[in-house]
Every structure is written in C-alpha cells, then in structure tokens.
Amino acid sequence: MIDLLSLGMVGLRTRPVRAVLSGLGIAIGIATMIVVTGIPASSQAALVRELSALGTDTLQAMPVPDQNPPARLPETAVAMVRRIGPVRAASAVGNTHTLVRRNDRTDRTDRSNGNGLTVLATRLDLLPVLDARITSGQWLNPATAEFPTVVLGSVAATRLGITTLVPGGSAPQVMIDDRWFTVVGVLAPIPLSPDIDRSVLVGWEAARAELRFDGRPTVVYLRAEESRLETVRSVLAESINPERPGQVLVTRPSDALAAKRATESSFSVLFLALAAVALVIGGIGVANTMVVSVLERRSEIGLRRALGATRGQIRGQFLTESIMLSVAGGLAGTVLGLLATIGYARWQDWPLVVPAESAALGVGGAVVIGVLVGVYPCVRAARLPPAQALTSA
C-alpha cells in the first residue's frame, strides 16, 4: 500500500504545476458546492428567523364577542391549555374594566381620561409567551405581583408620560380606580400583541384584592409546536370550555407559518439541485485531468510496461493518483467553501448554517468522483501496448 501511494505521487511530484492547477480546479468545484448550499442555507435560516418572529407558533383564545349574555372564559382556562401535549407555554391576561389616570386631579367619570388604555390583570409567565422584554425597570415577580404595582406597555408609557424609570430614584405612580399603583417597569413594543402595548399590567392577585377582578381571563396566549399547531387549534376551544366550546374564539395560525413551510420546502429542492451540479462540474474536471495525464505520459507507461509492469500495476498507479488528487482538491475546496460561507454570512449578519451533508460531500464526494472518473483513464493507460506507447512519445 505504501509503495502504491508513493508510486501515485510520482506524477504529482514530477509535474507540480499541472497537479496544483488540476487540484485547484477540483477545489473550486467542491468549494462551489459548499458555497451554493451554505449561503442559501444561511439565508434561509435568516428568513425563517424573521418569519418565526411573526408568531408562527402562537395562538390566542378569547370569548366570542357580542354575545348575550356575554361569553366568558373559565378561571381554569390556562391550566386546561397547558394539558394539551404540543403546547410549550401558555399564559393569560384579564380585563379589570377599570380606568387608569396619571394623577388624582383628573375626573374619574370621564372615560376619555383613560387615554384609550386598558388595565389588565396578568400572570407572571406572560413575558416569555409573548417574547416580550423590559426596556426600563423590571417585570413583576411573586412579591410585587401581590401589591399595587404595575408594568406599562410601550404605548401606555408614552401616553402617561412615564417612559423611563431611574434606578434608585423615586418610582412614579398612576391611579387606578382611586388607588395609587407604583410603576415598576416599562415594556418594549410587542409587534404581535399591540393590545399589550396599550395596557397597564397589574399582578393577578393584586387585581383580585385591589380592583375586584373576578379571576377570569379575557385572552389566553399560547405557544405550541409549529408542526402540530393546526391540531392544537382544533382542540383548543373544547379544552378551554368543554361545556360551551362555541363561546371560545381561537385565532387562526399566522400566514407567516405557511410562508415559512413553503420556504423550507423550496430551499431543500434548491440545495439538492445546486449540490448535484457542483459535483458534476468537479467530476468533469478530475476526468479531464486524468485523461490528459495519460496522453502526456505515454512514454512513461510504455517504459514501465517494457520493464515488466503489469496492467494491474499501471491501473493502480493512475487510479491512486486520481484519488489522491481528488482528496487533496476536496479538502482544499471544503476549507475554501467553509471560509467563504462564514465570511459572507457574517457580512450579511445571517446565522451561520452549513449543511452537514455538504461538508461530508466535500471530501467524500471528491473521493467517489476520483474513483469513478479515474477508472477510464487508468484502464486506457493499462491497455496501451509498450511498443505503441514508446513510439508515440
């Protein structure tokens, strides 16, 4: 085996320029395969990330409006939703039907003083379900949720003139139903839940104690496995209110979910097509290199045959050379393709995604190509009669 590898290196050592150029052609073909699959994959990941931010795994449930008597969700709604297998997280808010004012100098009987804001009782696990974040202050915790404290949505904060909380400073207060509530946090805008942006959020227990909240949620938010979102939606109403499922309104999945699935399907087909084209190009380069090598080295082949080399030894020499050339080009092309993909993904601020099959095909595909396309040239070299090979030199 060592002798065969050494013999296969003869052609590469004696013609280094041709070997480098041939290896470069193979490397470019393999690098192209990785780039044309890695860059679209990174682009797809960036697009999928943007689509996921549009709520592709979220649903909302609420009472059907304009019912007589008004439809209501049971207090156990959130607990029932969490029992659905594909549901990863669920939370809720409840309308307290109270008025929020900046201070006690405004008329509480004038509904316009509420600035179009809603006072909602909220559960502590609402933030991760909505993928929301705090821009100033802090979110409610088990201690503050039982006392008269509030967190303002982004629009509510602007309308009430409380957009920033100074750490260590005196916390501002707002008046809700003739009671003072301390503002402990301000939310960033939530594109998927503009109703929360226009809300003043009070802890669930504090709303019960201070605002006579009945404990019934008015909107249930949930996140579920995307692949089973339609299944969750089909059983959500019955799970929330088994006795009166017709009184539960469930939002339909976001249109972004359909777009995301179509994107994933289209890109999968594109990856396969581009990888196949790149592999064919690399194979043609290797085949051309080895055929030319046989034509250039007829005298060497004739001399070796005249000195007693068998056809099998000639075939082994050229096949080994083909494989070594392909492996070297495959390794170089894989590294080159990975570097190009990493650089372009960072430049575009995309998540880096390189399909594992592309990296494996970079070297593995090169070896297979080297074997397949090296068969004909090595067979042709072995079949050359010594006299003909020497006279044609």
N, C-alpha and C positions, 0 to 999 in steps of 0.2 A: 504494500500500500504506500509506504514511504517512497519507494522507487518510482511508483506511478505518479505520485504528486510531484516529485522532483522532475520527472520527465514532462509532466504537463506544464511546469513552469518554464520550460526551455523556450517555448515560443513567446511567452510573455516577457522573459528577460532579454532575449535577443532582439526583440522589436518593441522596446518600451513605449515609443511614441504612439505606434499603432495600438498597443494594448491600452494605453491611457485614454486615447480618443475613443476606442471601442467601449471601454468601461464607462467613459463619460456619457456616451450615447445611451447605454443601459441605465445608468444612474438617472439621467434626465427622464427617461421613460417611467422608471419607478417613482421618482420624485413627483412627476406629473400625476401619477395615480394617487399618491398620498395627498397632494395639494388639492386636486379636484374632488376629493372626497372629504378631506379635513376642513377646508374652508367652507364649503356648503353646509357641513355638519355643524360648524361653529355658528354660521349664520342662522341655521335652523334653530339651534339652541337659544340664540338671542331672540329670535322671533317667537319661539314657544314661551320664553320667559315673559316677553311683553304681553302675549295673549293670556298667559296664566294670571298676570296682574289684573286682567279684566274680569276675574272671578269665574274662571271656567269650572271650578269645583264648589261653587257656592249656591245655596238656595235660601229662600226666605218663605216663611209661612206666617199668615196673619188672618184675622177674622174677615169673612166676606163683608164688604161694606154695604150700607143702605139696607140692612135687614130690620124687620120689625117683629119682635123685639131685637135689639142689636145683638149680633153674634159675638161670642166671647170665647177665648181660649182657656182651657183649664189650667190651674196652677201647676199641674204635673206635666205640662207640655214639654219642657226642656228635658226632663228625666225620661219621658217616653221616646223622644227623638234620639237620645243617646243610646237607647237599647237597639236601634237599627244597626246591624252589623257594619255596613260600609261607612257609616258616619264617623268621622275622625274627631270632630269637635262641634259643640252646639252651645249657644248662649241666647239671651233674650233681653229685651227692654220692655218696659210697661209705661203707658201714658198715665201720668198722675192727674191730668186735667187741671193743673194749677198754673198760675201766672207768675212769671219772673220779672222783677224790676231791678233797676240799677240801685235805687235807694228808696227810702220811705216817703219821699216828697212827691212822688207821682201817684195819681189816682188809681187805686186797685180796681175800681169798677170799669175803668176804661180799658177795654181789651187791646186797644192799639198800643198801650204802653208795654205790652209784651214783646214788641219788635218782631212779631211773627215767629217767636221761639217756642219750643216745646220742652217741658220739663219731663224727663224720662227717668224712671227707676231702672237701674242697670245692675246686671250681675258682674262679678269681679273678673270673670273669664271672657269678657266681651272683646278686649283688645286683640288677642291672637286670632279669634274667629274672624274679625274684620280686617286683620292685618294692618291695624292702626298703630300709631305711635304718638308719644307725648313730645311736644316741642318746648314746653315750659312747665316747670313744677313736676308733679308726679301723679301716677294713676291711683285710684282708690285701693286701699288694702283692707284686710279684715278688721283693722281697728278703726280707720277713718270712715269705712262704709256704714258704721253703726251710729255715726254722729252727723250733725248737719254740715256736711262738706259736699262740694260739687266739683265736677270737671266740665269745662266748657268745650263745645265743638268749635271749630275754627271760625265759622260764621257767627256763632253766638258770642264768641270772644270779641270779635270786631264790633258787633252791634252794641255790646255792653261796655266797650272801651277798656277791656282787660285782656290785652294780647300777650303780656309778658309778666312773669312773676319773678320778683327779685329774691334770690336765695338769702335767707336770714332776715329778710325785711318783713314788714307788716303785711300779712296776706289780705287782699281785698275781699269784700263781701258783697253779696247780692241778696235781695229779699225775695223769698218765695212764700206766697200765701201768709204774709205778715210775720214770717220768721226769717231771721238772718242765717245765711249759709256762707261758709268760708270757701273761697275758691282755692283749690289745691293744685290744679293742673289745667293745661290747655292742650287740646288735641291738634295734630296736623290735619290738613284736609284729607278726607277719605273719598276718593272719586267714586267708589262703588256704593257708598252709603251717604248720599247728600243729606238725608234726613237726620243723620247723626251730627253732621256739621252744624245744623241749625238747632241743636238741642243742648239743654243743660242737664247733665247726668248726675243723678243722686244715687247713693248706695241703696240697694234693695230694702234692707232693714230700716235704714233711716227714713226712706219714703213711707214705709208702713207706720213708723212711730210718729213722724212729724207731719206728713201730708195726707194721712188717711188713705194710703194706697191699698187697694184690695188684694195685691199679690198676683193678679192675673196678667200674664204677658200680652202685649199687643203685637209684637213682632218677634218671631223666632228666627235666628240666623244659624246656619249650619254649613260645615264643610264636609264633603264626602269624597270617596274615591272617584276620580273622574270617569273611569271605565264603567262604573255602576251608578252614575248619577241619575240616569233615567229610571233605574229600578227604585232608587231611594225616593224619587219624586212620586212614583206610582203608589207607594205605600205610606207616604208622609201624612196625608190628611187622616187616614184611618188610624195611624199610630198616635197622632196628637189628640184626636177626639173620636174615639171609637163609636160613640153613641150618635154623634152628628157630624160625620166627615164632610157633609155638604156645606157646613158653615166655615170650613177652613179653605182659604185661598193660598195656593202654592205657586210661586213664580216659576216660569219655565227656565231651563238652563240657558246660560248666556250664549249668544250667537258666536262668541269667540271660541266656544268649545268645538263647534262644528268646523270653524276655520282652522283650529289647532289640529284636529284629526286629519283634515284634508292636507294640511301642510306636511305632517309626518308621513302620510302615505305617498305624497308626490316626491318628497325628498328621498325616500327609500328606493324608489324606482330610479331616480336620477343617480344615486350613489352607485348602484349596480351597473348602470349603463356606462358611466364615466370610468369606473374601475376596469370594466371589460375592454374598453377602447384603449386605455393606457397600457394594459397588459399586452394587447395585440401589438401595439407600437413597439414596446420593449422587446417582444419576441422577434419581430421583423429585424430589429437592429442586431440582435445576437446572431440570427441566422445569416444575415448578410456578412457579418464579421467573420464567421467561421467558414463560409463558402470562399470568401476572398483569401482567407488564410490557407486553405487547401490549394488554391490556384497559385499562390505565391511560393508555396513550399513543396512543389512537386519534386524538385531535385533532392531535397532532404528526405522525402518519402521514398524516392527511388533508391537512394543510397542506403537507407536503413533496411529496405526490403532486400537489397543485394547482399547486405551483411548478415542476413538471416532473420530479420524481424518478421514475425508472423502478422497475418491480417488482424488477429485479435489484439496484438500489442499496438498496432497502428490505430485501431479503433479506440482502444483505451486511452492512448495519448491525446487524441483530438477531443474525445468526449470529456476527459478530465480537464483539459484546457478550457473547453466551453463552459463547464460547470464552475470552475474557479473564476473565470471572467464574469460569469453571471452573478456569482455570490458577491464578488468584490463590488460590482456595479450595484447590486441590490442593497448591500449595506450602505454604500455611499449615498445612493438615492433615497433610502429610508431616512438617514440622518438629515440630508438636504431638504427633503419634503417636510419633515417634522419641524425643522428650524423655520422654514418659510411659513408654515401654517401657524406656528406660535407667534412669529413676528406680525403676521397680518391680523391675527385675532386680537392681539394686544393693541395694535394700531387702531382697530375699529372698536375697541372696548367690548369685544364679544367674549363670552365664556369659551375657554379652550376645550374643544371636543375633537379628538382624533379617533375615528372608528378603529377598534382593536383589530378587526379583520383587515383593515388597510395596512397597518403596521406589520401584521403577520404575513400578508401577501407580499410586502415589500421584499422580504428575503426569501420566504418560501416560494412565492411566485417566480422569483428570479431563478431559483434552483430548478424548479419544474420546467421553466422555459429553457434553461440551459440544457437540460436533458433532452427535451423534445426536439428543439431546433438543432441540437448538436448531433443528432442521430444521422441525418442525411450526409452532412459533410464528412463525418468520420467514416461512414460506410463507403462513401465515394473515394476517400483517401486510401482506404484499405484495399479497394478493388483495382487501384492503379498498378498495372504491370511494372516491374522495376525498369525494364528497358525503355518503355514509353515515358515513364516519369523522368528518367535521366536525359533522354533525347529531347524532351520538351522544355527542359530547364533553360 
